[in-house]
Amino acid sequence: MFANYENLILAVLMSLLSGTGVFLHGIREQRISASLLNLATEWVIALIAGLTGFYVAKSQGLEESLLYIVVLVSSNNGREITSAVKTKLISVLNGVIGGGKGGANNG
């Protein structure tokens, strides 16, 4: 029972650490300013992407070491992951709502 929670807690901590790294890298590149709001934004994006990666890896039955690699890669590339998930979700919803058109009009 606690093994699942331990994996989830570790995935959350890894995502937060990755979000902090993305935040600090963004400051160094002068892409973002050093503010608490920007840090919180990077944490939320990293958590969403990291937990999405955790769910996908867990549902695919990957072993723990690969699961954590997926979490790190996902949370480190949070903006790309959330954009890809959003695009896929819009396509699926257009297919369901549009009567199976497959998301041709997802703009």
Backbone as a printed PyTorch tensor [residue, N CA C, xyz], in Angstrom:
tensor([[[  0.8150,  -1.1940,   0.0000],
         [  0.0000,   0.0000,   0.0000],
         [  0.8600,   1.2600,   0.0000]],

        [[  1.8520,   1.3190,   0.8760],
         [  2.6650,   2.5250,   0.9590],
         [  3.6650,   2.6280,  -0.1780]],

        [[  3.9560,   1.5320,  -0.8590],
         [  4.9080,   1.5780,  -1.9720],
         [  4.3900,   2.4870,  -3.0840]],

        [[  3.0940,   2.4290,  -3.3500],
         [  2.5200,   3.2970,  -4.3790],
         [  2.6060,   4.7620,  -3.9800]],

        [[  2.3550,   5.0480,  -2.7090],
         [  2.4590,   6.4260,  -2.2360],
         [  3.8970,   6.9060,  -2.2430]],

        [[  4.8280,   6.0190,  -1.9200],
         [  6.2380,   6.3990,  -1.9500],
         [  6.6600,   6.7740,  -3.3670]],

        [[  6.2360,   5.9960,  -4.3500],
         [  6.5460,   6.3160,  -5.7480],
         [  5.9290,   7.6480,  -6.1520]],

        [[  4.6920,   7.8690,  -5.7510],
         [  4.0050,   9.1120,  -6.0950],
         [  4.6680,  10.3080,  -5.4180]],

        [[  5.0020,  10.1750,  -4.1370],
         [  5.6560,  11.2710,  -3.4160],
         [  7.0140,  11.5740,  -4.0350]],

        [[  7.7560,  10.5380,  -4.3750],
         [  9.0570,  10.7480,  -5.0090],
         [  8.8980,  11.4180,  -6.3740]],

        [[  7.8770,  11.0400,  -7.1200],
         [  7.6210,  11.6740,  -8.4190],
         [  7.2720,  13.1480,  -8.2450]],

        [[  6.4940,  13.4770,  -7.2160],
         [  6.1480,  14.8780,  -6.9460],
         [  7.3940,  15.6670,  -6.5740]],

        [[  8.2290,  15.1040,  -5.6920],
         [  9.4560,  15.7940,  -5.2880],
         [ 10.4110,  15.9850,  -6.4640]],

        [[ 10.5330,  14.9600,  -7.3080],
         [ 11.3930,  15.0790,  -8.4860],
         [ 10.8540,  16.1410,  -9.4450]],

        [[  9.5500,  16.2140,  -9.5840],
         [  8.9460,  17.2190, -10.4590],
         [  9.1870,  18.6260,  -9.9210]],

        [[  9.0540,  18.7960,  -8.6050],
         [  9.3140,  20.1080,  -8.0110],
         [ 10.7750,  20.5110,  -8.1740]],

        [[ 11.6720,  19.5510,  -7.9870],
         [ 13.0950,  19.8320,  -8.1760],
         [ 13.3780,  20.2140,  -9.6290]],

        [[ 12.7630,  19.5050, -10.5480],
         [ 12.9410,  19.8020, -11.9620],
         [ 12.3570,  21.1690, -12.3110]],

        [[ 11.2010,  21.4910, -11.7470],
         [ 10.6050,  22.8020, -11.9680],
         [ 11.4810,  23.9240, -11.4410]],

        [[ 12.1400,  23.6780, -10.3090],
         [ 13.0770,  24.6630,  -9.7660],
         [ 14.2550,  24.8500, -10.7110]],

        [[ 14.7420,  23.7550, -11.2690],
         [ 15.8450,  23.8400, -12.2260],
         [ 15.4610,  24.6040, -13.4770]],

        [[ 14.2640,  24.3670, -13.9790],
         [ 13.7870,  25.0910, -15.1620],
         [ 13.6530,  26.5800, -14.8390]],

        [[ 13.1590,  26.8900, -13.6470],
         [ 13.0280,  28.2800, -13.2100],
         [ 14.3890,  28.9650, -13.1540]],

        [[ 15.3640,  28.3270, -12.5150],
         [ 16.6970,  28.9210, -12.3980],
         [ 17.3690,  29.0630, -13.7640]],

        [[ 17.1580,  28.0820, -14.6250],
         [ 17.7130,  28.1630, -15.9760],
         [ 17.0710,  29.3140, -16.7580]],

        [[ 15.7730,  29.4920, -16.5800],
         [ 15.0810,  30.5980, -17.2340],
         [ 15.5720,  31.9540, -16.7620]],

        [[ 15.9090,  32.0560, -15.4840],
         [ 16.4720,  33.3070, -14.9620],
         [ 17.8420,  33.5490, -15.5750]],

        [[ 18.6530,  32.5080, -15.6290],
         [ 19.9980,  32.6540, -16.1800],
         [ 19.9580,  33.0780, -17.6420]],

        [[ 19.0110,  32.5340, -18.4000],
         [ 18.8720,  32.8980, -19.8140],
         [ 18.1010,  34.1990, -20.0050]],

        [[ 17.6340,  34.7880, -18.9180],
         [ 16.8230,  36.0020, -18.9260],
         [ 15.5270,  35.8150, -19.7110]],

        [[ 15.0100,  34.5990, -19.6820],
         [ 13.7210,  34.2880, -20.2960],
         [ 12.5790,  34.6900, -19.3660]],

        [[ 12.8140,  34.5590, -18.0510],
         [ 11.8220,  34.9380, -17.0500],
         [ 12.5080,  35.7320, -15.9480]],

        [[ 11.7020,  36.4430, -15.1840],
         [ 12.2580,  37.2150, -14.0680],
         [ 12.1610,  36.3970, -12.7850]],

        [[ 12.9990,  36.7310, -11.8400],
         [ 13.0350,  36.0180, -10.5620],
         [ 11.9080,  36.5300,  -9.6710]],

        [[ 10.7970,  35.8150,  -9.6780],
         [  9.6750,  36.1760,  -8.8080],
         [  9.0110,  34.9030,  -8.3010]],

        [[  8.3060,  35.0440,  -7.2060],
         [  7.6220,  33.9020,  -6.6160],
         [  6.5310,  33.3730,  -7.5480]],

        [[  5.8760,  34.2640,  -8.2560],
         [  4.8350,  33.8440,  -9.1970],
         [  5.4210,  32.9900, -10.3220]],

        [[  6.5640,  33.3890, -10.8560],
         [  7.2060,  32.5950, -11.9110],
         [  7.6840,  31.2490, -11.3860]],

        [[  8.1930,  31.2130, -10.1500],
         [  8.6000,  29.9400,  -9.5510],
         [  7.3940,  29.0240,  -9.3870]],

        [[  6.2970,  29.5750,  -8.8740],
         [  5.0830,  28.7740,  -8.7000],
         [  4.5570,  28.2730, -10.0420]],

        [[  4.6380,  29.1040, -11.0670],
         [  4.2010,  28.6990, -12.4070],
         [  5.0260,  27.5260, -12.9170]],

        [[  6.3400,  27.6100, -12.7770],
         [  7.2080,  26.5150, -13.2220],
         [  6.9570,  25.2500, -12.4160]],

        [[  6.6840,  25.3930, -11.1190],
         [  6.3670,  24.2250, -10.2990],
         [  5.0800,  23.5520, -10.7660]],

        [[  4.0530,  24.3530, -11.0430],
         [  2.7690,  23.7870, -11.4760],
         [  2.9230,  23.0810, -12.8170]],

        [[  3.6130,  23.7110, -13.7530],
         [  3.8290,  23.0900, -15.0660],
         [  4.6170,  21.7950, -14.9150]],

        [[  5.6720,  21.8220, -14.0920],
         [  6.4870,  20.6220, -13.8840],
         [  5.6810,  19.5220, -13.1970]],

        [[  4.8290,  19.8870, -12.2440],
         [  3.9960,  18.8860, -11.5730],
         [  2.9970,  18.2510, -12.5300]],

        [[  2.3470,  19.0700, -13.3360],
         [  1.3800,  18.5310, -14.2970],
         [  2.0760,  17.5770, -15.2650]],

        [[  3.1990,  18.0080, -15.8100],
         [  3.9170,  17.1710, -16.7760],
         [  4.5140,  15.9390, -16.1020]],

        [[  5.0930,  16.1130, -14.9220],
         [  5.6980,  14.9810, -14.2190],
         [  4.6750,  13.9340, -13.8170]],

        [[  3.5310,  14.3810, -13.3190],
         [  2.4910,  13.4280, -12.9320],
         [  1.8360,  12.7820, -14.1500]],

        [[  1.7710,  13.5110, -15.2590],
         [  1.2990,  12.9040, -16.5060],
         [  2.2550,  11.8040, -16.9440]],

        [[  3.5530,  12.0990, -16.8950],
         [  4.5550,  11.0800, -17.2170],
         [  4.4900,   9.8990, -16.2690]],

        [[  4.2670,  10.1710, -14.9860],
         [  4.1390,   9.1090, -13.9790],
         [  2.9630,   8.2010, -14.3210]],

        [[  1.8190,   8.8010, -14.6400],
         [  0.6350,   8.0200, -14.9800],
         [  0.8650,   7.1710, -16.2290]],

        [[  1.4440,   7.7700, -17.2620],
         [  1.6850,   7.0330, -18.5080],
         [  2.6610,   5.8850, -18.2700]],

        [[  3.7490,   6.1620, -17.5640],
         [  4.7460,   5.1160, -17.2940],
         [  4.1530,   4.0120, -16.4310]],

        [[  3.3480,   4.3930, -15.4450],
         [  2.7190,   3.4030, -14.5660],
         [  1.7200,   2.5580, -15.3510]],

        [[  0.9450,   3.1920, -16.2340],
         [ -0.0460,   2.4430, -17.0050],
         [  0.6050,   1.5200, -18.0350]],

        [[  1.8170,   1.8650, -18.4850],
         [  2.5480,   1.0120, -19.4180],
         [  3.2830,  -0.1170, -18.7020]],

        [[  3.3050,  -0.0730, -17.3780],
         [  3.9490,  -1.1240, -16.6010],
         [  5.4660,  -1.0390, -16.5830]],

        [[  6.0170,   0.1610, -16.7310],
         [  7.4710,   0.3200, -16.7100],
         [  8.0100,   0.0890, -15.3050]],

        [[  9.2330,  -0.4050, -15.2290],
         [  9.8530,  -0.5980, -13.9190],
         [ 10.1940,   0.7590, -13.3110]],

        [[ 10.4990,   0.7510, -12.0060],
         [ 10.6640,   2.0040, -11.2690],
         [ 11.7300,   2.9230, -11.8490]],

        [[ 12.8660,   2.3720, -12.2310],
         [ 13.9430,   3.2350, -12.7320],
         [ 13.5130,   3.9600, -14.0040]],

        [[ 12.8430,   3.2710, -14.8960],
         [ 12.3490,   3.9170, -16.1160],
         [ 11.2190,   4.8890, -15.8120]],

        [[ 10.4050,   4.5560, -14.8230],
         [  9.3230,   5.4360, -14.4200],
         [  9.8710,   6.7860, -13.9760]],

        [[ 10.9480,   6.7660, -13.1950],
         [ 11.5260,   8.0190, -12.7050],
         [ 12.2220,   8.7960, -13.8190]],

        [[ 12.7810,   8.0990, -14.7880],
         [ 13.3610,   8.7910, -15.9460],
         [ 12.2570,   9.5080, -16.7220]],

        [[ 11.1310,   8.8420, -16.9030],
         [  9.9970,   9.4610, -17.5980],
         [  9.5140,  10.6930, -16.8320]],

        [[  9.4460,  10.5970, -15.4990],
         [  9.0200,  11.7380, -14.6830],
         [  9.9850,  12.9060, -14.8520]],

        [[ 11.2930,  12.6290, -14.7930],
         [ 12.2870,  13.6960, -14.9260],
         [ 12.2460,  14.3510, -16.3010]],

        [[ 12.1900,  13.5370, -17.3380],
         [ 12.1600,  14.0900, -18.6970],
         [ 10.8730,  14.8850, -18.9140]],

        [[  9.7640,  14.3550, -18.4470],
         [  8.4850,  15.0500, -18.6160],
         [  8.4570,  16.3700, -17.8630]],

        [[  8.8760,  16.3450, -16.6060],
         [  8.8040,  17.5680, -15.8060],
         [  9.8300,  18.6020, -16.2530]],

        [[ 10.9380,  18.1560, -16.8090],
         [ 11.9440,  19.0930, -17.2940],
         [ 11.5080,  19.7530, -18.6060]],

        [[ 10.6430,  19.0950, -19.3490],
         [ 10.1140,  19.6260, -20.6110],
         [  8.6170,  19.8780, -20.4730]],

        [[  8.2440,  20.4840, -19.3680],
         [  6.8360,  20.6400, -19.0090],
         [  5.9990,  21.3780, -20.0230]],

        [[  6.5320,  22.4480, -20.5790],
         [  5.7410,  23.2320, -21.5370],
         [  5.4280,  22.4170, -22.7890]],

        [[  6.4010,  21.6640, -23.2700],
         [  6.1820,  20.8420, -24.4610],
         [  5.2010,  19.7110, -24.1630]],

        [[  5.3280,  19.1030, -22.9950],
         [  4.4390,  17.9940, -22.6240],
         [  3.0050,  18.4850, -22.4930]],

        [[  2.7990,  19.5920, -21.7720],
         [  1.4360,  20.1000, -21.6000],
         [  0.8390,  20.5550, -22.9310]],

        [[  1.6630,  21.0920, -23.8150],
         [  1.1790,  21.4920, -25.1370],
         [  0.7630,  20.2710, -25.9530]],

        [[  1.5610,  19.2090, -25.9040],
         [  1.2300,  17.9870, -26.6420],
         [ -0.0300,  17.3280, -26.0850]],

        [[ -0.1630,  17.3050, -24.7660],
         [ -1.3560,  16.7190, -24.1460],
         [ -2.5880,  17.5400, -24.5130]],

        [[ -2.4530,  18.8620, -24.5030],
         [ -3.5740,  19.7350, -24.8650],
         [ -4.0040,  19.4900, -26.3090]],

        [[ -3.0410,  19.3900, -27.2180],
         [ -3.3490,  19.1420, -28.6240],
         [ -4.0570,  17.8050, -28.8060]],

        [[ -3.5650,  16.7790, -28.1270],
         [ -4.1760,  15.4480, -28.2220],
         [ -5.5860,  15.4560, -27.6400]],

        [[ -5.7560,  16.1300, -26.4990],
         [ -7.0710,  16.1980, -25.8690],
         [ -8.0730,  16.9330, -26.7550]],

        [[ -7.6520,  18.0220, -27.3690],
         [ -8.5320,  18.7580, -28.2750],
         [ -8.9190,  17.8860, -29.4660]],

        [[ -7.9680,  17.1320, -29.9860],
         [ -8.2460,  16.2420, -31.1100],
         [ -9.2640,  15.1700, -30.7230]],

        [[ -9.0850,  14.5970, -29.5400],
         [-10.0170,  13.5630, -29.0710],
         [-11.4040,  14.1590, -28.8500]],

        [[-11.4620,  15.3240, -28.2130],
         [-12.7610,  15.9600, -27.9730],
         [-13.4500,  16.3500, -29.2730]],

        [[-12.6980,  16.8380, -30.2420],
         [-13.2880,  17.1500, -31.5460],
         [-13.8100,  15.8930, -32.2210]],

        [[-13.1120,  14.7820, -32.0470],
         [-13.5720,  13.5210, -32.6160],
         [-14.8590,  13.0440, -31.9730]],

        [[-14.9650,  13.2340, -30.6570],
         [-16.1620,  12.8050, -29.9390],
         [-17.3300,  13.7390, -30.2300]],

        [[-17.0840,  15.0270, -30.1390],
         [-18.1550,  16.0070, -30.3290],
         [-18.5210,  16.1510, -31.8030]],

        [[-17.5180,  16.1150, -32.6660],
         [-17.7500,  16.3290, -34.0930],
         [-18.2250,  15.0970, -34.8340]],

        [[-18.5300,  14.0410, -34.1410],
         [-19.0500,  12.8530, -34.7960],
         [-17.9950,  12.0380, -35.5080]],

        [[-16.7680,  12.0220, -34.9740],
         [-15.7260,  11.1720, -35.5360],
         [-14.9250,  11.8030, -36.6460]],

        [[-14.8800,  13.1240, -36.7180],
         [-14.0980,  13.7840, -37.7600],
         [-12.6050,  13.7460, -37.4700]],

        [[-12.2150,  13.3310, -36.2510],
         [-10.8010,  13.1350, -35.9600],
         [-10.0350,  14.3790, -35.6070]],

        [[-10.7070,  15.4560, -35.3190],
         [-10.0080,  16.6620, -34.8700],
         [ -9.3780,  17.4660, -35.9860]],

        [[ -9.9860,  17.4750, -37.1650],
         [ -9.4160,  18.2270, -38.2790],
         [ -9.4610,  19.7300, -38.0240]],

        [[-10.4270,  20.1770, -37.2460],
         [-10.5590,  21.6120, -36.9480],
         [-10.2320,  21.8600, -35.4850]],

        [[ -8.9660,  21.7500, -35.1220],
         [ -8.6170,  21.9490, -33.7160],
         [ -8.0120,  23.3190, -33.4710]],

        [[ -8.3820,  24.3160, -34.2140],
         [ -7.8080,  25.6300, -34.0760],
         [ -8.7150,  26.5540, -33.3860]]])
